Amino acid sequence: MCGIVGVFELKKDSSEQREKILEMSKIIRHRGPDWSGIYCGDKAILAHERLTIVDPQSGGQPLYSEDKSIILAVNGEIYNHQDIRSKYPDYAFKTKSDCEVILALYQDKGVDFLDELTGMYGFALYDSVKDVFLCARDHQGIIPLYYGTDDMGQFYVASELKALEGTCNEIAPFPPGHYYYSEDNSFTKWYDREWKNYDTVKNNTSSVSDLKKAMEDSVHRHLMSDVPYGVLLSGGLDSSIVSAVAKKYAAKRVESGDHKDAWWPQLHSFAIGLEGSPDLEAAQKVADHIGTVHHSVNFTIQEGLDAIKDVVYFLETYDVTTIRASTPMYLLARVIKSMGIKMVLSGEGSDEIFGGYLYFHKAPNAEEFHKETVRKLDTLHLYDNLRANKSLAAWGIEGRVPFLDKEFIDVAMKLNPQDKMCGNGKMEKHILREAFEDYLPESVAWRQK
């Protein structure tokens, strides 16, 4: 996880604004405590706070094109960067950073490349030759990004709202699945899918085996890391699936095509709860079953109450449900940080995709069920995505969410909605439970939310 601050269409000399941008960037340094970088040009300034996950030695940002005319600052991960690199054998890559492929794609295709990226990101790119800038956010808003303008009409983006506070007159979330290209002077939606329309999926045949493989592939992609990582294991279905699949692949290094031994082959799992919590018991049962090194953390109600003010500050929301769910995650992140782990996988997104909430039992038909899953996904960036990202980033931890992988969503949301529906003796998310019941203890695979 990193933090970026960018300002474009400068109306005042950049040298006079450099110090201010550095101070704005410092406000979000908790997101990237490992290194700081800045580009200060005549028409744009890009600042970056880095959390090193991939290519710790040469992957510092901002990144530059070979002639240094194009500058890029990214908060995110591009999981298919090796595949993209292989398509550009003549491009002079300067680092092993997964994000550098964005520069190659931009130079080749202009703005029409975002759907080729598999990952999570919020980025700002400045082309100094054309004097244009491009900002974009991933398909689901997994990575936070905000924008605004100041009194002079300068355009800003930042990873967190607090970096823009006091500078911009109006601040708004950068819409997920969109890009802003200065030449167009407007937002353009780049992410759209036919499966959002019920008529395109209502007659589909659902394959449990295809669903299982898509999830395995997603988790495998998400293990791309040059630093120690772990999994959040609550004892519920979703985090248990992610943890079990991660354990399957943890012994080998993903970047080597699974040919070389992993640098940190022993997978650590983490759970938090009040003393005596049934979730902690379930998490331990899963950990014992799949063979992770498990860490169970207790907190008290008072410790949770004491943390709320900080949680609100870091999450930048007053949504009650989000704050309530974020508080233990925030406390757990501090423990994870103390153990030297910098990245964790988590189970967000499954309930929205598969209709995992109990109220989905009341869906009158498959069409309404599907429409509600689409609606939930469209608003997830305001709630669970925000929680998973910022609760962890507060302590310099990167959170990854395999259920929200772009390729996995395409498989899961094309399942026939009728086969996802609960009721009439079927438990919620039964198709997902069926796909992974061989990975988990029966009491967990068929445990109700």
Secondary structure by P-SEA (a helix, b strand, c coil): cbbbbbbcccccccccaaaaaaaaaaaaccccccbbbbbbcccbbbbbbbbccccccccccccccccccbbbbbcccccaaaaaaaaccccccccccccaaaaaaaacccccccccccccccbbbbbccccbbbbbbcccccbbbbbcccccbbbbbccccccccccccccccccccbbbbccccccccccccccccccccccbbbbaaaaaaaaaaaaaaaccccccccccccccaaaaaaaaaaaacccccccccccccccccbbbbbbbbccccaaaaaaaaaaaaaccbbbbbbbcaaaaaaaaaaaaaaaccccaaaaaaaaaaaaaaaaaaaacccbbbbbccccccccccccccccccaaaaaaaaaaaaaaccccaaaaacaaaaaabbbbbbccccaaaaaaaaaccccccccccccccaaaaaaacccccccccccccc
